[in-house]
Amino acid sequence: MAGQGAVLDFDHFVRQAWAEHAEAPLAVARRIDELGFALLGGADDGAALARLITHVYGEHLGQWLAGIERLDRLRAQPAGQAGAELQRSRAALELAAGLRREVGELSLSDQARAWCGAASALAAQGLIEAAMPCFDEALSLAQLGFEAGDPALRTLAVTSNNLACALESRPRLAAAERDAMLAAAGAARQFWALAGGWLEAERAEYRLARVQLRVGNTEQARWHTEECLAICRENGADAYECFFAQEVQALVSAQAGDAAGLRAAVAEAQSCHERLDAGQQAETAAMLAALRQLGEACTR
C-alpha cells in the first residue's frame, strides 16, 4: 500500500485501505494485521474495522474463516466492541462459510444485511448458485417492510445490482440463472428507488436494459433504455452517464435491426466520449470501438 512508511491515524488508515483494497486486497489484509488493530482508539473504530475486514476477506479474498478469526480478535479488544456491526459482520461470513443457516438473533434489518453480505461474498467468488438462496432470504425479509432510511434498503440495492451484473457476465445462462438475473436487476431498481437518487435510478434502468437484451426481450430493453435516457435528460447527467445510456441505446437498436437508430446512438456515444476525461476515455475506449464495429457491420 502507498504510504506504508508514514505514521497514520486510524481514519487515515481506513481511507487508504478502502481506496486500495480492490486492486491490492492481500496487501490491505496484511496492513489490517500490521496497523489496523494497533491504531484502534475511537468509539467508532471497531465498527469501521469490522466493515473493512468483512468486505476484504468476504468479497475480495473469499477467506471467510480468516475473516472470522480477525473479527474475533477485534471483539477481544476494548476498542473493538462494535456491537451490532460486529455481530452482523460475523454472521455474514459464517453464512458464506456454511457455518450457520439462520440469523434470528439479529434485528430484521441486520438479518437482511447479513444475508446480503453472504450473498455478495459468495457471488464475488463466482459461487452464484450458493449466493442466490442467501439473496432470496434477504428479499423475503424485505417483504416485511423497512422504514425509510433503514440501511438494509441500500444494502439490498447494492447486492441486487451486484448479483445481476455477475449473472449477466456469465457466457451462458441456464433458465434459472436467467430468471434470477432478471429478478435481481428488478430488485435493484426497486430498492434504489427507496435508498438512492436519480443517478442510482438511471444506472438501475441501464442494468435492466442490459439484462433484458441478454435474454432477447428487445421491447422491454427499449423501454428501460428510454427510461435511462429520460432520467439523464431530466437531471443534466454528465457525459459519462450519457455515454452508457447511448451505448445501451445502440445495442437495443442493433438487436431490433434499426440501422438508423444504431448509427445515431453510436454518433451520440462518440460525442459523449470526446467530452470525457482521460481516465474515463481509457475506461470506455473498448466499448466505443465495439459500438463502431457494430455500426459498420449494420451498414454492410
Disulfide bonds with the S-S distance in Angstrom:
none
